[in-house]
Amino acid sequence: MIKAFTMKLYEGQEQEYERRHNLLWPEMKDMIHEYGGKNYSIFLDKETLTLFGYIEIEDEKKWSKSADTEINRKWWDFMADIMETNPDNSPVCMDLHPVFHLD
């Protein structure tokens, strides 16, 4: 199953966002894999500061549980100063609806 979504950076935070992801904590990588995520990519539209995320997951129910892990909450807190977030520091995220796929 594929999930695609958008998020939004604050102005001037493009390099910092990339830097933090290039140093992604090993515990965060492990959690993503443990909850069924793989082939995860994030792209940036530099004009709008919109981030586009793509991840392949095993199961939606299993993946949704990753949000409540301690390491995920710590990551959200770490990223909250450079991107739009909800009151719990989770990123403001809009899921995208698939309309076409070609193998």
TAVEN-V241159 format. One record per residue. N is the residue number from 1. PHI is phi in radians with two decimals (none if undefined). PSI is psi as a letter, one per 40 degrees, with the letter a starting at -180 (none if undefined). Layout:
n:N phi:PHI psi:PSI
n:N phi:PHI psi:PSI
This chain:
n:1 phi:none psi:i
n:2 phi:-1.96 psi:h
n:3 phi:-2.04 psi:h
n:4 phi:-2.30 psi:i
n:5 phi:-2.76 psi:i
n:6 phi:-2.10 psi:i
n:7 phi:-2.46 psi:i
n:8 phi:-2.38 psi:h
n:9 phi:-1.56 psi:i
n:10 phi:-1.38 psi:i
n:11 phi:-0.98 psi:h
n:12 phi:1.46 psi:e
n:13 phi:-1.84 psi:e
n:14 phi:-1.04 psi:d
n:15 phi:-1.17 psi:d
n:16 phi:-1.16 psi:d
n:17 phi:-1.05 psi:d
n:18 phi:-1.13 psi:d
n:19 phi:-1.02 psi:d
n:20 phi:-1.11 psi:d
n:21 phi:-1.29 psi:d
n:22 phi:-1.17 psi:d
n:23 phi:-1.88 psi:f
n:24 phi:-0.85 psi:h
n:25 phi:-1.04 psi:h
n:26 phi:-0.98 psi:d
n:27 phi:-1.13 psi:d
n:28 phi:-1.25 psi:d
n:29 phi:-1.03 psi:d
n:30 phi:-1.07 psi:d
n:31 phi:-1.11 psi:d
n:32 phi:-1.00 psi:d
n:33 phi:-1.18 psi:d
n:34 phi:-1.04 psi:d
n:35 phi:-1.67 psi:e
n:36 phi:1.57 psi:e
n:37 phi:-1.66 psi:i
n:38 phi:-2.72 psi:i
n:39 phi:0.87 psi:f
n:40 phi:-1.67 psi:h
n:41 phi:-2.34 psi:i
n:42 phi:-2.29 psi:h
n:43 phi:-2.08 psi:i
n:44 phi:-2.08 psi:h
n:45 phi:-1.58 psi:h
n:46 phi:-1.14 psi:d
n:47 phi:-1.29 psi:d
n:48 phi:-1.87 psi:e
n:49 phi:1.08 psi:f
n:50 phi:-1.50 psi:h
n:51 phi:-1.69 psi:h
n:52 phi:-2.01 psi:h
n:53 phi:-1.86 psi:i
n:54 phi:-2.38 psi:h
n:55 phi:-2.54 psi:i
n:56 phi:-1.68 psi:h
n:57 phi:-2.18 psi:i
n:58 phi:-1.31 psi:d
n:59 phi:-2.72 psi:h
n:60 phi:-1.06 psi:d
n:61 phi:-1.11 psi:d
n:62 phi:-1.10 psi:d
n:63 phi:-1.10 psi:d
n:64 phi:-1.08 psi:d
n:65 phi:-1.23 psi:e
n:66 phi:-1.13 psi:d
n:67 phi:-1.08 psi:d
n:68 phi:-1.63 psi:e
n:69 phi:-1.37 psi:i
n:70 phi:-1.05 psi:d
n:71 phi:-1.18 psi:d
n:72 phi:-1.17 psi:d
n:73 phi:-1.08 psi:d
n:74 phi:-1.11 psi:d
n:75 phi:-1.12 psi:d
n:76 phi:-1.02 psi:d
n:77 phi:-1.08 psi:d
n:78 phi:-1.13 psi:d
n:79 phi:-1.62 psi:e
n:80 phi:-1.07 psi:d
n:81 phi:-1.39 psi:e
n:82 phi:-2.09 psi:e
n:83 phi:-2.59 psi:i
n:84 phi:-1.16 psi:h
n:85 phi:-2.36 psi:i
n:86 phi:-1.48 psi:i
n:87 phi:-0.96 psi:d
n:88 phi:-1.57 psi:e
n:89 phi:1.28 psi:e
n:90 phi:-1.18 psi:i
n:91 phi:-1.14 psi:i
n:92 phi:-1.17 psi:h
n:93 phi:-2.32 psi:h
n:94 phi:-2.07 psi:h
n:95 phi:-1.21 psi:i
n:96 phi:-1.79 psi:i
n:97 phi:-1.59 psi:h
n:98 phi:-1.20 psi:h
n:99 phi:-2.15 psi:e
n:100 phi:-2.79 psi:i
n:101 phi:-2.60 psi:h
n:102 phi:-2.40 psi:h
n:103 phi:-1.51 psi:none
